[in-house]
Amino acid sequence: MRWLITGAAGMLGRELVRRLAENEEDVAALGHDHLDVTRPWAVRAALAEHRPGIVVNCAAYTAVDDAETDEAAAALLNAEAPRLLAEACAPHGARLVHLSTDYVFPGDARTPYAEDHPTAPRSAYGRTKRDGEQAVLKALPTATVLRTAWLYGRTGRSFVRTMIEREARGGAIDVVADQRGQPTWTGDLADRIMAIGRLPGVHGVLHATNAGSATWYDLAQEVFRLLDADPGRVRPATGAAYRRPAPRPAYSVLGHDRWRGTGLAPLRDWRSALREAFPGLLAPEHPPTRRGAA
Ligand SMILES: NC(=O)c1ccc[n+]([C@@H]2O[C@H](COP(=O)([O-])OP(=O)(O)OC[C@H]3O[C@@H](n4cnc5c(N)ncnc54)[C@H](OP(=O)(O)O)[C@@H]3O)[C@@H](O)[C@H]2O)c1
């Protein structure tokens, strides 16, 4: 089976392509330079040329704050392009795995969001990602929509990378301690995407996040510990002190009930994933993607 990866030079795209290649899978890895997913003819031509059994859409507009003033551009990439991909997959019988986000929820829950919990995004980015989920499932009901969150990996900008850089500079750092989510390693996510490729019956919305939950403060402290630095250098701050154009969810932990019914191995606890991701995260940064991390 051939894999076609869009957005193949992004943080998740690179990790997925690397792991597929390591497993000697047949991969067409198409970065932005090779396939602009917003161009209908180019998307159709890519499907016709490569004839993949499965497409994984890692292309996205991930600049959460910029989307507040540029929602049309975000919608083109996050909602219109996934629809084009889904429509192009259908006549070829290709499967589609599409990536989405915890930002489709309002982020004011107290218990984990179920997969079928009503969406109610509070940011422009979240709205465009919610619209993308709906467009994909409407055009291709056999598609798999994976909502993930707080990604970090060996390439690309992420909170974890920022903390590694901040630790190296010395001194103390204030980190938000009243926003809770699920740090998720691109390595674990890529492995599960490969597993989904081997399990044809996995359809619909699934939550693909590492288990457990953390605040940004917890995550920063854990990074410092793994660097053998004093976690006391990380000081708790409130989100209100760091106002940003797009609202950030206070609680956006995703539940895994549907995942448990699929036969896929559960994703492990975030701390264990972060431990394994080190020291790969300390490798020199590849050229950053144009857009920042979501
Ligand atoms: N990062 C997170 O914390 C996070 C959290 C939740 C969900 N997600 C979702 O997970 C997925 C992967 O995220 P990521 O962090 O790997 O994103 P990323 O590093 O920003 O990668 C996105 C890629 O899409 C490419 N791209 C932009 N416009 C394109 C176009 N018109 N055609 C083709 N490719 C285009 C970008 O290339 P250029 O840079 O060259 O434009 C970039 O390589 C996304 O769906 C995102 O919404 C991410």
The ligand as an SDF file (V2000), in Angstrom:
LIG
                    3D

 48 52  0  0  0  0  0  0  0  0999 V2000
    1.3100   21.6090   16.6550 N   0  0  0  0  0  0  0  0  0  0  0  0
    0.3670   21.3830   17.5700 C   0  0  0  0  0  0  0  0  0  0  0  0
    0.5520   21.5920   18.7730 O   0  0  0  0  0  0  0  0  0  0  0  0
   -0.9740   20.8440   17.1350 C   0  0  0  0  0  0  0  0  0  0  0  0
   -1.9880   20.7150   18.0940 C   0  0  0  0  0  0  0  0  0  0  0  0
   -3.2270   20.2120   17.6980 C   0  0  0  0  0  0  0  0  0  0  0  0
   -3.4410   19.8390   16.3900 C   0  0  0  0  0  0  0  0  0  0  0  0
   -2.4530   20.0050   15.4760 N   0  0  0  0  0  0  0  0  0  0  0  0
   -2.7320   19.6120   14.0840 C   0  0  0  0  0  0  0  0  0  0  0  0
   -1.7950   18.6270   13.7020 O   0  0  0  0  0  0  0  0  0  0  0  0
   -1.5000   18.7600   12.3190 C   0  0  0  0  0  0  0  0  0  0  0  0
    0.0000   18.8390   12.1030 C   0  0  0  0  0  0  0  0  0  0  0  0
    0.4800   19.9940   12.7910 O   0  0  0  0  0  0  0  0  0  0  0  0
    2.0160   20.4040   12.7740 P   0  0  0  0  0  0  0  0  0  0  0  0
    2.3210   20.9720   14.1130 O   0  0  0  0  0  0  0  0  0  0  0  0
    2.8530   19.3140   12.2100 O   0  0  0  0  0  0  0  0  0  0  0  0
    1.9460   21.6190   11.7510 O   0  0  0  0  0  0  0  0  0  0  0  0
    3.1560   22.4330   11.0580 P   0  0  0  0  0  0  0  0  0  0  0  0
    4.4640   22.0260   11.6130 O   0  0  0  0  0  0  0  0  0  0  0  0
    2.7560   23.8650   11.0790 O   0  0  0  0  0  0  0  0  0  0  0  0
    3.0910   21.8690    9.5730 O   0  0  0  0  0  0  0  0  0  0  0  0
    2.0810   22.2490    8.6810 C   0  0  0  0  0  0  0  0  0  0  0  0
    2.6590   22.0870    7.2970 C   0  0  0  0  0  0  0  0  0  0  0  0
    1.6480   22.4600    6.3490 O   0  0  0  0  0  0  0  0  0  0  0  0
    2.3300   23.0670    5.2730 C   0  0  0  0  0  0  0  0  0  0  0  0
    1.4520   23.8790    4.4270 N   0  0  0  0  0  0  0  0  0  0  0  0
    1.0340   25.1500    4.6420 C   0  0  0  0  0  0  0  0  0  0  0  0
    0.2690   25.5560    3.6090 N   0  0  0  0  0  0  0  0  0  0  0  0
    0.2050   24.5150    2.7330 C   0  0  0  0  0  0  0  0  0  0  0  0
   -0.4300   24.3180    1.4790 C   0  0  0  0  0  0  0  0  0  0  0  0
   -1.1850   25.2930    0.9100 N   0  0  0  0  0  0  0  0  0  0  0  0
   -0.2800   23.1380    0.8670 N   0  0  0  0  0  0  0  0  0  0  0  0
    0.4780   22.1720    1.4210 C   0  0  0  0  0  0  0  0  0  0  0  0
    1.1160   22.2890    2.6050 N   0  0  0  0  0  0  0  0  0  0  0  0
    0.9690   23.4530    3.2670 C   0  0  0  0  0  0  0  0  0  0  0  0
    3.3920   23.9180    5.9460 C   0  0  0  0  0  0  0  0  0  0  0  0
    4.3990   24.2130    5.0120 O   0  0  0  0  0  0  0  0  0  0  0  0
    5.0320   25.7150    4.9610 P   0  0  0  0  0  0  0  0  0  0  0  0
    5.5050   25.9840    6.3510 O   0  0  0  0  0  0  0  0  0  0  0  0
    6.0970   25.5850    3.9590 O   0  0  0  0  0  0  0  0  0  0  0  0
    3.9020   26.6130    4.5360 O   0  0  0  0  0  0  0  0  0  0  0  0
    3.8740   22.9860    7.0380 C   0  0  0  0  0  0  0  0  0  0  0  0
    4.9570   22.1960    6.5990 O   0  0  0  0  0  0  0  0  0  0  0  0
   -2.2910   19.9850   11.8360 C   0  0  0  0  0  0  0  0  0  0  0  0
   -3.5140   19.5600   11.2790 O   0  0  0  0  0  0  0  0  0  0  0  0
   -2.5670   20.7560   13.1100 C   0  0  0  0  0  0  0  0  0  0  0  0
   -3.7410   21.5390   13.0030 O   0  0  0  0  0  0  0  0  0  0  0  0
   -1.2190   20.4920   15.8170 C   0  0  0  0  0  0  0  0  0  0  0  0
  1  2  1  0
  2  3  2  0
  2  4  1  0
  4  5  1  0
  4 48  2  0
  5  6  2  0
  6  7  1  0
  7  8  2  0
  8  9  1  0
  8 48  1  0
  9 10  1  0
  9 46  1  0
 10 11  1  0
 11 12  1  0
 11 44  1  0
 12 13  1  0
 13 14  1  0
 14 15  2  0
 14 16  1  0
 14 17  1  0
 17 18  1  0
 18 19  2  0
 18 20  1  0
 18 21  1  0
 21 22  1  0
 22 23  1  0
 23 24  1  0
 23 42  1  0
 24 25  1  0
 25 26  1  0
 25 36  1  0
 26 27  1  0
 26 35  1  0
 27 28  2  0
 28 29  1  0
 29 30  1  0
 29 35  2  0
 30 31  1  0
 30 32  2  0
 32 33  1  0
 33 34  2  0
 34 35  1  0
 36 37  1  0
 36 42  1  0
 37 38  1  0
 38 39  2  0
 38 40  1  0
 38 41  1  0
 42 43  1  0
 44 45  1  0
 44 46  1  0
 46 47  1  0
M  CHG  2   8   1  16  -1
M  END
$$$$
